[in-house]
Amino acid sequence: MKLLSRVEADYAIDSDWVSLTGYSMGGTGAWAIALAYPGTFSAVAPLSGSVRVTEQNLQKSVK
């Protein structure tokens, strides 16, 4: 999240359109970050990552 804040501060990006992705362990990390910071990313595309399906995680994943 520190890196995201730095990129937003240093570059002219639209913070409403920041996406997150990762493959394998990175996909699992993408899930973890997205669930830890709901509403931060406009899209999350974890590839071959795993996540525990719980009611709490389902609620966090819906805008």
All heavy atoms as TSV, in Angstrom:
chain	resi	resn	atom	element	x	y	z
A	1	MET	N	N	0.829	-1.190	0.000
A	1	MET	CA	C	0.000	0.000	0.000
A	1	MET	C	C	0.870	1.249	0.000
A	1	MET	O	O	0.480	2.265	-0.552
A	1	MET	CB	C	-0.956	-0.033	1.179
A	1	MET	CG	C	-1.988	-1.159	1.103
A	1	MET	SD	S	-2.892	-1.307	-0.458
A	1	MET	CE	C	-3.798	0.197	-0.488
A	2	LYS	N	N	2.059	1.152	0.619
A	2	LYS	CA	C	2.983	2.289	0.567
A	2	LYS	C	C	3.422	2.552	-0.863
A	2	LYS	O	O	3.529	3.701	-1.284
A	2	LYS	CB	C	4.197	2.039	1.456
A	2	LYS	CG	C	3.921	2.114	2.926
A	2	LYS	CD	C	5.182	1.871	3.728
A	2	LYS	CE	C	4.912	1.855	5.205
A	2	LYS	NZ	N	6.141	1.606	5.985
A	3	LEU	N	N	3.671	1.481	-1.615
A	3	LEU	CA	C	4.063	1.641	-3.019
A	3	LEU	C	C	2.937	2.286	-3.818
A	3	LEU	O	O	3.179	3.200	-4.612
A	3	LEU	CB	C	4.428	0.288	-3.625
A	3	LEU	CG	C	4.756	0.300	-5.121
A	3	LEU	CD1	C	5.946	1.199	-5.424
A	3	LEU	CD2	C	4.997	-1.116	-5.610
A	4	LEU	N	N	1.712	1.853	-3.602
A	4	LEU	CA	C	0.573	2.442	-4.304
A	4	LEU	C	C	0.445	3.924	-3.978
A	4	LEU	O	O	0.249	4.749	-4.883
A	4	LEU	CB	C	-0.714	1.699	-3.951
A	4	LEU	CG	C	-1.990	2.233	-4.590
A	4	LEU	CD1	C	-1.885	2.263	-6.106
A	4	LEU	CD2	C	-3.178	1.399	-4.129
A	5	SER	N	N	0.593	4.285	-2.733
A	5	SER	CA	C	0.528	5.702	-2.343
A	5	SER	C	C	1.626	6.501	-3.027
A	5	SER	O	O	1.392	7.620	-3.488
A	5	SER	CB	C	0.653	5.845	-0.829
A	5	SER	OG	O	-0.445	5.270	-0.190
A	6	ARG	N	N	2.810	5.936	-3.099
A	6	ARG	CA	C	3.940	6.629	-3.736
A	6	ARG	C	C	3.695	6.823	-5.229
A	6	ARG	O	O	3.936	7.897	-5.772
A	6	ARG	CB	C	5.228	5.839	-3.493
A	6	ARG	CG	C	6.471	6.444	-4.079
A	6	ARG	CD	C	6.753	7.788	-3.408
A	6	ARG	NE	N	7.845	8.466	-4.044
A	6	ARG	CZ	C	9.058	8.583	-3.515
A	6	ARG	NH1	N	9.322	8.069	-2.331
A	6	ARG	NH2	N	9.989	9.231	-4.162
A	7	VAL	N	N	3.206	5.786	-5.885
A	7	VAL	CA	C	2.931	5.882	-7.323
A	7	VAL	C	C	1.843	6.915	-7.578
A	7	VAL	O	O	1.951	7.739	-8.501
A	7	VAL	CB	C	2.538	4.501	-7.898
A	7	VAL	CG1	C	2.010	4.626	-9.321
A	7	VAL	CG2	C	3.732	3.554	-7.863
A	8	GLU	N	N	0.802	6.915	-6.761
A	8	GLU	CA	C	-0.268	7.908	-6.923
A	8	GLU	C	C	0.255	9.325	-6.715
A	8	GLU	O	O	-0.189	10.260	-7.383
A	8	GLU	CB	C	-1.410	7.623	-5.953
A	8	GLU	CG	C	-2.215	6.404	-6.317
A	8	GLU	CD	C	-3.284	6.065	-5.301
A	8	GLU	OE1	O	-3.137	6.406	-4.115
A	8	GLU	OE2	O	-4.275	5.436	-5.698
A	9	ALA	N	N	1.210	9.498	-5.813
A	9	ALA	CA	C	1.768	10.823	-5.537
A	9	ALA	C	C	2.731	11.276	-6.633
A	9	ALA	O	O	2.781	12.462	-6.973
A	9	ALA	CB	C	2.495	10.817	-4.196
A	10	ASP	N	N	3.479	10.331	-7.209
A	10	ASP	CA	C	4.527	10.683	-8.167
A	10	ASP	C	C	4.064	10.739	-9.620
A	10	ASP	O	O	4.716	11.360	-10.448
A	10	ASP	CB	C	5.695	9.700	-8.070
A	10	ASP	CG	C	6.468	9.852	-6.775
A	10	ASP	OD1	O	6.220	10.823	-6.024
A	10	ASP	OD2	O	7.334	8.990	-6.506
A	11	TYR	N	N	2.971	10.068	-9.931
A	11	TYR	CA	C	2.525	9.977	-11.327
A	11	TYR	C	C	1.068	10.399	-11.442
A	11	TYR	O	O	0.286	10.238	-10.518
A	11	TYR	CB	C	2.701	8.546	-11.860
A	11	TYR	CG	C	4.138	8.101	-11.847
A	11	TYR	CD1	C	4.631	7.367	-10.778
A	11	TYR	CD2	C	5.001	8.440	-12.873
A	11	TYR	CE1	C	5.961	6.958	-10.741
A	11	TYR	CE2	C	6.332	8.046	-12.847
A	11	TYR	CZ	C	6.799	7.306	-11.783
A	11	TYR	OH	O	8.115	6.922	-11.750
A	12	ALA	N	N	0.720	10.897	-12.603
A	12	ALA	CA	C	-0.650	11.342	-12.858
A	12	ALA	C	C	-1.504	10.132	-13.236
A	12	ALA	O	O	-1.735	9.860	-14.408
A	12	ALA	CB	C	-0.674	12.384	-13.972
A	13	ILE	N	N	-1.937	9.382	-12.223
A	13	ILE	CA	C	-2.802	8.239	-12.484
A	13	ILE	C	C	-4.181	8.523	-11.901
A	13	ILE	O	O	-4.334	9.332	-10.990
A	13	ILE	CB	C	-2.239	6.929	-11.893
A	13	ILE	CG1	C	-2.194	6.985	-10.370
A	13	ILE	CG2	C	-0.864	6.619	-12.460
A	13	ILE	CD1	C	-1.943	5.649	-9.739
A	14	ASP	N	N	-5.165	7.855	-12.454
A	14	ASP	CA	C	-6.533	7.978	-11.963
A	14	ASP	C	C	-6.719	6.940	-10.864
A	14	ASP	O	O	-6.837	5.740	-11.140
A	14	ASP	CB	C	-7.513	7.755	-13.103
A	14	ASP	CG	C	-8.958	7.985	-12.708
A	14	ASP	OD1	O	-9.244	8.067	-11.490
A	14	ASP	OD2	O	-9.797	8.082	-13.615
A	15	SER	N	N	-6.738	7.348	-9.622
A	15	SER	CA	C	-6.809	6.422	-8.498
A	15	SER	C	C	-8.138	5.671	-8.429
A	15	SER	O	O	-8.275	4.721	-7.663
A	15	SER	CB	C	-6.541	7.143	-7.180
A	15	SER	OG	O	-7.487	8.160	-6.974
A	16	ASP	N	N	-9.122	6.074	-9.244
A	16	ASP	CA	C	-10.385	5.337	-9.307
A	16	ASP	C	C	-10.276	4.109	-10.213
A	16	ASP	O	O	-11.197	3.303	-10.272
A	16	ASP	CB	C	-11.511	6.231	-9.830
A	16	ASP	CG	C	-11.905	7.301	-8.828
A	16	ASP	OD1	O	-11.729	7.070	-7.610
A	16	ASP	OD2	O	-12.381	8.361	-9.258
A	17	TRP	N	N	-9.163	3.983	-10.943
A	17	TRP	CA	C	-8.986	2.889	-11.897
A	17	TRP	C	C	-7.689	2.140	-11.660
A	17	TRP	O	O	-6.904	1.907	-12.569
A	17	TRP	CB	C	-9.044	3.407	-13.326
A	17	TRP	CG	C	-10.410	3.869	-13.688
A	17	TRP	CD1	C	-10.870	5.155	-13.701
A	17	TRP	CD2	C	-11.517	3.046	-14.033
A	17	TRP	NE1	N	-12.200	5.181	-14.040
A	17	TRP	CE2	C	-12.617	3.886	-14.256
A	17	TRP	CE3	C	-11.692	1.668	-14.178
A	17	TRP	CZ2	C	-13.868	3.399	-14.607
A	17	TRP	CZ3	C	-12.940	1.195	-14.534
A	17	TRP	CH2	C	-14.012	2.062	-14.749
A	18	VAL	N	N	-7.441	1.724	-10.443
A	18	VAL	CA	C	-6.251	0.953	-10.104
A	18	VAL	C	C	-6.667	-0.507	-9.963
A	18	VAL	O	O	-7.597	-0.825	-9.216
A	18	VAL	CB	C	-5.611	1.453	-8.785
A	18	VAL	CG1	C	-4.434	0.581	-8.390
A	18	VAL	CG2	C	-5.167	2.898	-8.944
A	19	SER	N	N	-5.990	-1.379	-10.706
A	19	SER	CA	C	-6.328	-2.798	-10.637
A	19	SER	C	C	-5.196	-3.584	-9.991
A	19	SER	O	O	-4.080	-3.096	-9.846
A	19	SER	CB	C	-6.637	-3.344	-12.036
A	19	SER	OG	O	-5.521	-3.189	-12.876
A	20	LEU	N	N	-5.507	-4.809	-9.615
A	20	LEU	CA	C	-4.569	-5.662	-8.892
A	20	LEU	C	C	-4.633	-7.052	-9.497
A	20	LEU	O	O	-5.715	-7.580	-9.738
A	20	LEU	CB	C	-4.976	-5.705	-7.416
A	20	LEU	CG	C	-4.188	-6.556	-6.455
A	20	LEU	CD1	C	-2.746	-6.051	-6.331
A	20	LEU	CD2	C	-4.859	-6.547	-5.086
A	21	THR	N	N	-3.462	-7.649	-9.771
A	21	THR	CA	C	-3.423	-9.006	-10.297
A	21	THR	C	C	-2.187	-9.724	-9.790
A	21	THR	O	O	-1.269	-9.096	-9.261
A	21	THR	CB	C	-3.475	-9.014	-11.841
A	21	THR	OG1	O	-3.690	-10.349	-12.298
A	21	THR	CG2	C	-2.201	-8.454	-12.443
A	22	GLY	N	N	-2.179	-11.008	-9.935
A	22	GLY	CA	C	-1.029	-11.822	-9.572
A	22	GLY	C	C	-1.271	-13.243	-10.033
A	22	GLY	O	O	-2.410	-13.650	-10.269
A	23	TYR	N	N	-0.203	-14.004	-10.184
A	23	TYR	CA	C	-0.303	-15.388	-10.636
A	23	TYR	C	C	0.251	-16.326	-9.572
A	23	TYR	O	O	1.301	-16.056	-8.984
A	23	TYR	CB	C	0.468	-15.572	-11.952
A	23	TYR	CG	C	0.434	-16.983	-12.452
A	23	TYR	CD1	C	-0.710	-17.500	-13.042
A	23	TYR	CD2	C	1.536	-17.800	-12.301
A	23	TYR	CE1	C	-0.756	-18.804	-13.468
A	23	TYR	CE2	C	1.500	-19.110	-12.732
A	23	TYR	CZ	C	0.354	-19.613	-13.319
A	23	TYR	OH	O	0.302	-20.904	-13.736
A	24	SER	N	N	-0.438	-17.420	-9.330
A	24	SER	CA	C	-0.051	-18.446	-8.373
A	24	SER	C	C	0.031	-17.843	-6.968
A	24	SER	O	O	-0.963	-17.321	-6.469
A	24	SER	CB	C	1.254	-19.118	-8.790
A	24	SER	OG	O	1.490	-20.283	-8.023
A	25	MET	N	N	1.199	-17.837	-6.342
A	25	MET	CA	C	1.301	-17.242	-5.008
A	25	MET	C	C	0.956	-15.751	-5.070
A	25	MET	O	O	0.373	-15.202	-4.130
A	25	MET	CB	C	2.700	-17.433	-4.427
A	25	MET	CG	C	2.805	-16.975	-2.979
A	25	MET	SD	S	4.447	-17.181	-2.278
A	25	MET	CE	C	4.454	-18.933	-1.997
A	26	GLY	N	N	1.274	-15.106	-6.178
A	26	GLY	CA	C	0.902	-13.704	-6.364
A	26	GLY	C	C	-0.609	-13.524	-6.453
A	26	GLY	O	O	-1.146	-12.503	-6.035
A	27	GLY	N	N	-1.306	-14.527	-7.008
A	27	GLY	CA	C	-2.765	-14.489	-7.041
A	27	GLY	C	C	-3.360	-14.580	-5.647
A	27	GLY	O	O	-4.320	-13.890	-5.319
A	28	THR	N	N	-2.759	-15.437	-4.823
A	28	THR	CA	C	-3.188	-15.530	-3.431
A	28	THR	C	C	-2.912	-14.216	-2.707
A	28	THR	O	O	-3.736	-13.731	-1.927
A	28	THR	CB	C	-2.471	-16.700	-2.723
A	28	THR	OG1	O	-2.775	-17.911	-3.435
A	28	THR	CG2	C	-2.902	-16.835	-1.275
A	29	GLY	N	N	-1.756	-13.606	-2.993
A	29	GLY	CA	C	-1.433	-12.305	-2.414
A	29	GLY	C	C	-2.394	-11.226	-2.881
A	29	GLY	O	O	-2.787	-10.352	-2.102
A	30	ALA	N	N	-2.795	-11.285	-4.155
A	30	ALA	CA	C	-3.765	-10.313	-4.679
A	30	ALA	C	C	-5.088	-10.428	-3.928
A	30	ALA	O	O	-5.691	-9.421	-3.565
A	30	ALA	CB	C	-3.972	-10.519	-6.178
A	31	TRP	N	N	-5.533	-11.665	-3.682
A	31	TRP	CA	C	-6.745	-11.862	-2.887
A	31	TRP	C	C	-6.583	-11.249	-1.505
A	31	TRP	O	O	-7.462	-10.550	-1.009
A	31	TRP	CB	C	-7.054	-13.345	-2.715
A	31	TRP	CG	C	-7.864	-13.984	-3.786
A	31	TRP	CD1	C	-7.482	-15.021	-4.589
A	31	TRP	CD2	C	-9.203	-13.662	-4.182
A	31	TRP	NE1	N	-8.497	-15.350	-5.445
A	31	TRP	CE2	C	-9.567	-14.535	-5.213
A	31	TRP	CE3	C	-10.130	-12.708	-3.743
A	31	TRP	CZ2	C	-10.819	-14.493	-5.824
A	31	TRP	CZ3	C	-11.370	-12.662	-4.361
A	31	TRP	CH2	C	-11.706	-13.546	-5.386
A	32	ALA	N	N	-5.450	-11.535	-0.866
A	32	ALA	CA	C	-5.218	-11.052	0.497
A	32	ALA	C	C	-5.219	-9.527	0.565
A	32	ALA	O	O	-5.832	-8.932	1.460
A	32	ALA	CB	C	-3.901	-11.602	1.041
A	33	ILE	N	N	-4.557	-8.877	-0.379
A	33	ILE	CA	C	-4.508	-7.411	-0.394
A	33	ILE	C	C	-5.891	-6.831	-0.672
A	33	ILE	O	O	-6.325	-5.884	-0.017
A	33	ILE	CB	C	-3.479	-6.913	-1.419
A	33	ILE	CG1	C	-2.064	-7.290	-0.967
A	33	ILE	CG2	C	-3.584	-5.404	-1.624
A	33	ILE	CD1	C	-0.995	-7.092	-2.030
A	34	ALA	N	N	-6.585	-7.419	-1.648
A	34	ALA	CA	C	-7.926	-6.916	-1.992
A	34	ALA	C	C	-8.881	-7.030	-0.811
A	34	ALA	O	O	-9.693	-6.126	-0.571
A	34	ALA	CB	C	-8.467	-7.683	-3.191
A	35	LEU	N	N	-8.784	-8.127	-0.063
A	35	LEU	CA	C	-9.676	-8.309	1.089
A	35	LEU	C	C	-9.263	-7.442	2.267
A	35	LEU	O	O	-10.110	-7.024	3.057
A	35	LEU	CB	C	-9.714	-9.781	1.492
A	35	LEU	CG	C	-10.405	-10.699	0.475
A	35	LEU	CD1	C	-10.184	-12.160	0.852
A	35	LEU	CD2	C	-11.879	-10.379	0.356
A	36	ALA	N	N	-7.972	-7.150	2.376
A	36	ALA	CA	C	-7.502	-6.291	3.472
A	36	ALA	C	C	-7.850	-4.827	3.228
A	36	ALA	O	O	-8.001	-4.054	4.172
A	36	ALA	CB	C	-5.992	-6.445	3.650
A	37	TYR	N	N	-7.975	-4.443	1.946
A	37	TYR	CA	C	-8.256	-3.052	1.584
A	37	TYR	C	C	-9.440	-2.994	0.620
A	37	TYR	O	O	-9.297	-2.592	-0.539
A	37	TYR	CB	C	-7.014	-2.402	0.952
A	37	TYR	CG	C	-5.836	-2.398	1.882
A	37	TYR	CD1	C	-4.882	-3.413	1.838
A	37	TYR	CD2	C	-5.678	-1.396	2.825
A	37	TYR	CE1	C	-3.797	-3.420	2.708
A	37	TYR	CE2	C	-4.595	-1.397	3.697
A	37	TYR	CZ	C	-3.673	-2.421	3.626
A	37	TYR	OH	O	-2.604	-2.421	4.504
A	38	PRO	N	N	-10.631	-3.393	1.082
A	38	PRO	CA	C	-11.799	-3.394	0.190
A	38	PRO	C	C	-12.115	-1.990	-0.308
A	38	PRO	O	O	-11.947	-1.017	0.406
A	38	PRO	CB	C	-12.924	-3.950	1.064
A	38	PRO	CG	C	-12.474	-3.764	2.467
A	38	PRO	CD	C	-10.977	-3.782	2.452
A	39	GLY	N	N	-12.528	-1.915	-1.564
A	39	GLY	CA	C	-12.874	-0.627	-2.153
A	39	GLY	C	C	-11.693	0.143	-2.710
A	39	GLY	O	O	-11.874	1.188	-3.314
A	40	THR	N	N	-10.482	-0.370	-2.542
A	40	THR	CA	C	-9.287	0.326	-3.019
A	40	THR	C	C	-9.069	0.112	-4.513
A	40	THR	O	O	-8.635	1.019	-5.215
A	40	THR	CB	C	-8.037	-0.164	-2.253
A	40	THR	OG1	O	-8.226	0.105	-0.872
A	40	THR	CG2	C	-6.775	0.532	-2.726
A	41	PHE	N	N	-9.391	-1.060	-5.003
A	41	PHE	CA	C	-9.078	-1.429	-6.384
A	41	PHE	C	C	-10.345	-1.507	-7.224
A	41	PHE	O	O	-11.373	-2.012	-6.777
A	41	PHE	CB	C	-8.334	-2.769	-6.407
A	41	PHE	CG	C	-7.066	-2.733	-5.597
A	41	PHE	CD1	C	-7.046	-3.194	-4.300
A	41	PHE	CD2	C	-5.912	-2.188	-6.135
A	41	PHE	CE1	C	-5.887	-3.132	-3.536
A	41	PHE	CE2	C	-4.750	-2.124	-5.383
A	41	PHE	CZ	C	-4.732	-2.598	-4.084
A	42	SER	N	N	-10.248	-1.022	-8.461
A	42	SER	CA	C	-11.405	-1.054	-9.353
A	42	SER	C	C	-11.625	-2.455	-9.903
A	42	SER	O	O	-12.743	-2.815	-10.262
A	42	SER	CB	C	-11.228	-0.061	-10.499
A	42	SER	OG	O	-10.070	-0.378	-11.255
A	43	ALA	N	N	-10.564	-3.254	-9.973
A	43	ALA	CA	C	-10.669	-4.635	-10.446
A	43	ALA	C	C	-9.578	-5.461	-9.778
A	43	ALA	O	O	-8.483	-4.965	-9.515
A	43	ALA	CB	C	-10.506	-4.685	-11.952
A	44	VAL	N	N	-9.899	-6.713	-9.523
A	44	VAL	CA	C	-8.929	-7.656	-8.963
A	44	VAL	C	C	-8.992	-8.910	-9.820
A	44	VAL	O	O	-10.067	-9.469	-10.029
A	44	VAL	CB	C	-9.245	-7.994	-7.495
A	44	VAL	CG1	C	-8.213	-8.956	-6.935
A	44	VAL	CG2	C	-9.303	-6.725	-6.659
A	45	ALA	N	N	-7.833	-9.334	-10.342
A	45	ALA	CA	C	-7.779	-10.496	-11.221
A	45	ALA	C	C	-6.707	-11.471	-10.751
A	45	ALA	O	O	-5.622	-11.536	-11.314
A	45	ALA	CB	C	-7.517	-10.050	-12.654
A	46	PRO	N	N	-6.990	-12.217	-9.683
A	46	PRO	CA	C	-6.025	-13.219	-9.231
A	46	PRO	C	C	-6.068	-14.428	-10.168
A	46	PRO	O	O	-7.145	-14.925	-10.486
A	46	PRO	CB	C	-6.506	-13.576	-7.831
A	46	PRO	CG	C	-7.945	-13.214	-7.801
A	46	PRO	CD	C	-8.159	-12.146	-8.819
A	47	LEU	N	N	-4.916	-14.870	-10.618
A	47	LEU	CA	C	-4.827	-16.024	-11.511
A	47	LEU	C	C	-4.200	-17.192	-10.751
A	47	LEU	O	O	-3.086	-17.080	-10.264
A	47	LEU	CB	C	-3.983	-15.683	-12.737
A	47	LEU	CG	C	-4.436	-14.433	-13.504
A	47	LEU	CD1	C	-3.419	-14.045	-14.546
A	47	LEU	CD2	C	-5.787	-14.664	-14.119
A	48	SER	N	N	-4.925	-18.272	-10.646
A	48	SER	CA	C	-4.452	-19.491	-9.975
A	48	SER	C	C	-4.102	-19.234	-8.505
A	48	SER	O	O	-3.224	-19.892	-7.957
A	48	SER	CB	C	-3.245	-20.084	-10.700
A	48	SER	OG	O	-3.584	-20.429	-12.014
A	49	GLY	N	N	-4.750	-18.283	-7.887
A	49	GLY	CA	C	-4.549	-18.016	-6.463
A	49	GLY	C	C	-5.689	-18.633	-5.665
A	49	GLY	O	O	-6.721	-18.991	-6.211
A	50	SER	N	N	-5.489	-18.771	-4.384
A	50	SER	CA	C	-6.540	-19.353	-3.547
A	50	SER	C	C	-7.003	-18.347	-2.499
A	50	SER	O	O	-6.277	-17.426	-2.149
A	50	SER	CB	C	-6.027	-20.617	-2.855
A	50	SER	OG	O	-4.959	-20.298	-1.977
A	51	VAL	N	N	-8.227	-18.549	-2.053
A	51	VAL	CA	C	-8.806	-17.711	-1.011
A	51	VAL	C	C	-9.791	-18.565	-0.222
A	51	VAL	O	O	-10.424	-19.472	-0.772
A	51	VAL	CB	C	-9.505	-16.463	-1.600
A	51	VAL	CG1	C	-10.705	-16.829	-2.422
A	51	VAL	CG2	C	-9.881	-15.483	-0.517
A	52	ARG	N	N	-9.890	-18.310	1.062
A	52	ARG	CA	C	-10.900	-19.010	1.870
A	52	ARG	C	C	-12.251	-18.343	1.627
A	52	ARG	O	O	-12.377	-17.126	1.763
A	52	ARG	CB	C	-10.568	-18.926	3.346
A	52	ARG	CG	C	-9.400	-19.778	3.739
A	52	ARG	CD	C	-9.222	-19.730	5.254
A	52	ARG	NE	N	-8.076	-20.489	5.640
A	52	ARG	CZ	C	-8.135	-21.740	6.094
A	52	ARG	NH1	N	-9.296	-22.329	6.220
A	52	ARG	NH2	N	-7.035	-22.371	6.427
A	53	VAL	N	N	-13.226	-19.149	1.262
A	53	VAL	CA	C	-14.567	-18.622	1.034
A	53	VAL	C	C	-15.287	-18.589	2.375
A	53	VAL	O	O	-15.676	-19.610	2.908
A	53	VAL	CB	C	-15.338	-19.478	0.009
A	53	VAL	CG1	C	-16.734	-18.916	-0.191
A	53	VAL	CG2	C	-14.586	-19.539	-1.309
A	54	THR	N	N	-15.396	-17.383	2.923
A	54	THR	CA	C	-16.120	-17.173	4.172
A	54	THR	C	C	-17.143	-16.066	3.945
A	54	THR	O	O	-17.032	-15.291	2.989
A	54	THR	CB	C	-15.177	-16.751	5.315
A	54	THR	OG1	O	-14.613	-15.457	4.994
A	54	THR	CG2	C	-14.061	-17.754	5.534
A	55	GLU	N	N	-18.108	-15.978	4.796
A	55	GLU	CA	C	-19.121	-14.914	4.684
A	55	GLU	C	C	-18.458	-13.542	4.747
A	55	GLU	O	O	-18.807	-12.639	3.995
A	55	GLU	CB	C	-20.168	-15.060	5.784
A	55	GLU	CG	C	-21.327	-14.089	5.640
A	55	GLU	CD	C	-22.149	-14.311	4.383
A	55	GLU	OE1	O	-22.301	-15.455	3.951
A	55	GLU	OE2	O	-22.634	-13.313	3.819
A	56	GLN	N	N	-17.477	-13.392	5.639
A	56	GLN	CA	C	-16.775	-12.113	5.781
A	56	GLN	C	C	-16.033	-11.761	4.487
A	56	GLN	O	O	-16.111	-10.622	4.027
A	56	GLN	CB	C	-15.795	-12.181	6.944
A	56	GLN	CG	C	-15.076	-10.873	7.192
A	56	GLN	CD	C	-14.097	-10.978	8.354
A	56	GLN	OE1	O	-13.750	-12.061	8.803
A	56	GLN	NE2	N	-13.664	-9.844	8.846
A	57	ASN	N	N	-15.332	-12.717	3.880
A	57	ASN	CA	C	-14.620	-12.440	2.633
A	57	ASN	C	C	-15.583	-12.132	1.496
A	57	ASN	O	O	-15.308	-11.277	0.663
A	57	ASN	CB	C	-13.720	-13.612	2.254
A	57	ASN	CG	C	-12.465	-13.668	3.095
A	57	ASN	OD1	O	-12.139	-12.722	3.812
A	57	ASN	ND2	N	-11.758	-14.776	3.039
A	58	LEU	N	N	-16.720	-12.826	1.461
A	58	LEU	CA	C	-17.710	-12.534	0.433
A	58	LEU	C	C	-18.238	-11.120	0.575
A	58	LEU	O	O	-18.408	-10.406	-0.424
A	58	LEU	CB	C	-18.848	-13.551	0.484
A	58	LEU	CG	C	-18.495	-14.967	0.057
A	58	LEU	CD1	C	-19.664	-15.905	0.341
A	58	LEU	CD2	C	-18.109	-15.012	-1.405
A	59	GLN	N	N	-18.516	-10.674	1.777
A	59	GLN	CA	C	-19.023	-9.320	1.998
A	59	GLN	C	C	-17.987	-8.274	1.592
A	59	GLN	O	O	-18.339	-7.244	1.030
A	59	GLN	CB	C	-19.423	-9.121	3.465
A	59	GLN	CG	C	-20.637	-9.918	3.873
A	59	GLN	CD	C	-21.861	-9.551	3.064
A	59	GLN	OE1	O	-22.130	-8.376	2.812
A	59	GLN	NE2	N	-22.612	-10.543	2.630
A	60	LYS	N	N	-16.717	-8.527	1.873
A	60	LYS	CA	C	-15.655	-7.580	1.513
A	60	LYS	C	C	-15.467	-7.490	0.000
A	60	LYS	O	O	-15.054	-6.460	-0.509
A	60	LYS	CB	C	-14.325	-7.991	2.151
A	60	LYS	CG	C	-14.255	-7.770	3.618
A	60	LYS	CD	C	-12.875	-8.196	4.118
A	60	LYS	CE	C	-12.709	-8.025	5.586
A	60	LYS	NZ	N	-11.358	-8.480	6.016
A	61	SER	N	N	-15.754	-8.569	-0.718
A	61	SER	CA	C	-15.472	-8.603	-2.145
A	61	SER	C	C	-16.555	-7.958	-2.994
A	61	SER	O	O	-16.394	-7.789	-4.185
A	61	SER	CB	C	-15.243	-10.037	-2.605
A	61	SER	OG	O	-16.428	-10.791	-2.477
A	62	VAL	N	N	-17.673	-7.569	-2.390
A	62	VAL	CA	C	-18.779	-6.955	-3.118
A	62	VAL	C	C	-18.829	-5.478	-2.791
A	62	VAL	O	O	-18.812	-5.095	-1.631
A	62	VAL	CB	C	-20.119	-7.642	-2.742
A	62	VAL	CG1	C	-21.269	-6.970	-3.452
A	62	VAL	CG2	C	-20.055	-9.124	-3.040
A	63	LYS	N	N	-18.870	-4.640	-3.823
A	63	LYS	CA	C	-18.980	-3.197	-3.601
A	63	LYS	C	C	-20.382	-2.825	-3.251
A	63	LYS	O	O	-21.327	-3.319	-3.695
A	63	LYS	CB	C	-18.536	-2.424	-4.832
A	63	LYS	CG	C	-17.077	-2.158	-4.841
A	63	LYS	CD	C	-16.751	-1.143	-5.909
A	63	LYS	CE	C	-15.331	-0.691	-5.752
A	63	LYS	NZ	N	-14.938	0.259	-6.726
